[in-house]
Structures are given as C-alpha cells and as structure tokens.
Amino acid sequence: MLLTLSFGSFSQELYVSDKAPLFSAVADDGKIWKVGDYLGDKFIVVYFYPAAMTNGCTKQACTYRDMKTEIDKANALVVGISGDNAEGIQLFKKANNLNFPLLSDENGEIAKQFGVPLRDGGTIKREIDGKSFDLVRGATASRYTFIIDQKGTVVYKNTEVDAAKDAAEILDFIKNNS
C-alpha cells in the first residue's frame, strides 16, 4: 500500500498496481462524490485537467462526453477533477453539456494523493450564455489520467495525456484488459 506524504505541492508518486486513494470531493451538482461508492462495480477513470473552459480541457471533456455510451458499455465510469471551484465546474459542465461528474479539488489534496504535480491556481474570464464569469482555480493540476479497477487498484496511469485522444486510449485499455 502506498502512503502519500504531502509537502506543499509535492507528493509521493502513485504507481500502477498501487491501491487507489479513497477520496471524496464536491461535485458539479453540489453534492459530495465518494469514490468508495463506486468501487467494486466498474472501472473508474479518474482524469485530472488543468482548468475548466480552456482549449485542451474542453476538448478532452467533450471527447469523454461524446464517447460516454461506449465507455458505459465497457463497464466504466469517468470522473474529471480540477482545482476549479464548484461554481466553475458547474459552468463548465453546463456550457459543454457534459454527461459525467466533475469534481472540485480547489486545494489540490486529491491531486497530491495521486501524485499529480500542481502549480498555482488562477482566474480566467469567460463568457457563458452572454454573461461574463470569473472562473477561479485554487490549484492547477497537471493533465494525468488513471484507471482504477473494481478491486480499487490503479491499473493504468498516463502522465503524458493527449487531450484529444485520452478517451479513446482509456477505452482501448479497458477493452483489452477486461
């Protein structure tokens, strides 16, 4: 079992075959989403993205959205995690008609548990439905993707994610390793 020791924005790395951290966070619907509620049933795809409403992150999220039926058929569920606050992920989900949970990791604690590198947060302005919004991030996570199997073990880790290809790559992995 891997113990994660956090020192600022540094943490111990999580490897394939390690037990995944048990984490929970505020989801885009305002409720607490707990990974433990889904263990044992499906593969869980956990992807970290730097910032809502930015080009690469939007492309990645929309590809997951468009491939959801195929991912569901492969017995998997997807959850996206960023340092954006709850309001920001709600706006991101609505603006892009996303059909899977997004979690707010404002302080970067979940990213640290997974060994995902963090940088400072920030604020970007975006116009959504004719209104201007400040989207606030407490932390900016690197783009990493993990797959957790039904036993709670990390079976896949990608630290060099291509935002446009991520969903297809995880789907291929799951199909070839089920």
Buried (B, 14 or more C-beta within 10 A) or exposed (E): EBEBEBEEBEBBEBEEEBEBBEBEBBBBEEEEBEBEEBBEEBBBBBBBBBBBBBEBBBBBBBBBBEBBEBBBEBEBBBBBBBBBBBBBBBBBBEBBEBBBBBBBBBEBBBBBBBBBBBBEBBEBEBEBEEEEBEBBBBBBBBBBBBBBBBEBBBBBBBEEBEBEBBBEBBBEBBEEEE
